[in-house]
Amino acid sequence: DVKVTQSSRYLVKRTGEKVFLECVQDMDHENMFWYRQDPGLGLRLIYFSYDVKMKEKGDIPEGYSVSREKKERFSLILESASTNQTSMYLCASSFQIIGGGFYGYTFGSGTRLTVV
Amino acid sequence: AQKVTQAQTEISVVEKEDVTLDCVYETRDTTYYLFWYKQPPSGELVFLIRRNSFDEQNEISGRYSWNFQKSTSSFNFTITASQVVDSAVYFCALSEADNTDKLIFGTGTRLQVFP
């Protein structure tokens, strides 16, 4: 089974800190994604990556950056954490079979970040 | 533009009741994929089903069934004889073939099943 592992389940950080959220997948998936989940808003895409060193902005990239130096690892960076970034962060990976369509995501178990 | 609407924010039922979670989607593509995910209290989203736009057959898996109707752009999910373990947040999602690998999620429906 594909596993997507997020390094921390819960994090508490102070306003202004630089925060790193780490995500590792073990099935050689090309695509990786970061979402945040907020009540009433569902899941919103922050950034995604189709390959090493590639990154694309999602719907809400402001205040975030990402790094993908290795295929299996996709890091989300909060350059200067703010209280409005308190949220659940979900990492996912996916692959696509050529001619076979898209099979959806495998998700990590999430990191609940609180910024105080 | 693609969009997924889950109008039911929260549903509460008593065990053994049947419950249907609604999902309405918008897309201009003729080829697309629809998904349902379950998020239990542990937090991890669990894949339940994938359906492509050319397959309108309804599907049944145990107590779960899905009704895909292109005419109404709906992909509803029914749990028969609900159980407490079904309590979770359920998300419907859409991916267009022209924008592959990007899932657009609805806002989710929280289902609470009481004993």
Interface residues (C-beta under 8 A of the other chain):
Chain A: R9 N31 Y35 G40 L41 G42 L43 L45 F48 Y50 M88 L90 A92 S94 Q96 G101 F102 Y103 G104 Y105 T106 F107 G108 S109 G110 R112
Chain B: Q6 T9 Y33 F35 Y37 S42 G43 E44 L45 V46 F47 R50 N52 F91 A93 S95 A97 T100 D101 K102 L103 F105 G106 T107 G108
